[in-house]
């Protein structure tokens, strides 16, 4: 099974999103857009392309996994 975490982080980074902080006790990271108006939680063990696509959609990034 493929791990989408690194690829999603690379896509977000290319689209102006930056790592903000670790998400507390869990294995999540919080990422924030350039102007600081929105943030997204990224799971560090993302195995589902559907979850990866949901995160990219929330970030308003056009790239998707098929």
LUMLUMSE-297194 format. One record per residue (C-alpha): z, y, x; residue in three letters. Coordinates in steps of 0.2 Angstrom, whole numbers. Example, Ala and Ser with C-alpha at 12.3 -4.5 7.8 and 13.67 -1.06 7.14 Angstrom:
REC:Z:Y:X:type
REC:39:-22:62:ALA $
REC:36:-5:68:SER $
//
This chain:
REC:Z:Y:X:type
REC:0:0:0:UNK $
REC:-5:17:7:UNK $
REC:8:31:10:UNK $
REC:1:48:4:UNK $
REC:15:59:11:UNK $
REC:7:64:27:UNK $
REC:-10:68:19:UNK $
REC:-2:78:5:UNK $
REC:8:88:17:UNK $
REC:-7:92:28:UNK $
REC:-17:97:12:UNK $
REC:-3:108:7:UNK $
REC:-1:116:24:UNK $
REC:-20:120:25:UNK $
REC:-18:128:8:UNK $
REC:-4:140:13:UNK $
REC:11:130:8:UNK $
REC:25:129:21:UNK $
REC:40:118:23:UNK $
REC:56:127:17:UNK $
REC:70:114:18:UNK $
REC:76:96:16:UNK $
REC:80:92:-2:UNK $
REC:99:88:0:UNK $
REC:104:69:-1:UNK $
REC:88:61:-5:UNK $
REC:72:59:5:UNK $
REC:63:74:-2:UNK $
REC:57:90:6:UNK $
REC:55:107:-3:UNK $
REC:39:117:1:UNK $
REC:35:134:-4:UNK $
REC:19:144:-7:UNK $
REC:14:159:4:UNK $
REC:21:172:-8:UNK $
REC:37:163:-12:UNK $
REC:34:162:-30:UNK $
REC:33:143:-32:UNK $
REC:41:128:-24:UNK $
REC:37:109:-24:UNK $
REC:48:94:-20:UNK $
REC:38:81:-9:UNK $
REC:45:63:-8:UNK $
REC:44:56:9:UNK $
REC:39:39:4:UNK $
REC:25:43:-8:UNK $
REC:15:27:-12:UNK $
REC:7:32:-28:UNK $
REC:-9:42:-28:UNK $
REC:-5:48:-46:UNK $
REC:11:56:-40:UNK $
REC:1:64:-25:UNK $
REC:-12:71:-37:UNK $
REC:1:78:-48:UNK $
REC:9:87:-33:UNK $
REC:-8:94:-28:UNK $
REC:-11:99:-46:UNK $
REC:5:108:-47:UNK $
REC:1:117:-31:UNK $
REC:-16:122:-38:UNK $
REC:-25:113:-24:UNK $
REC:-42:106:-29:UNK $
REC:-42:91:-18:UNK $
REC:-38:74:-26:UNK $
REC:-36:56:-22:UNK $
REC:-47:43:-30:UNK $
//
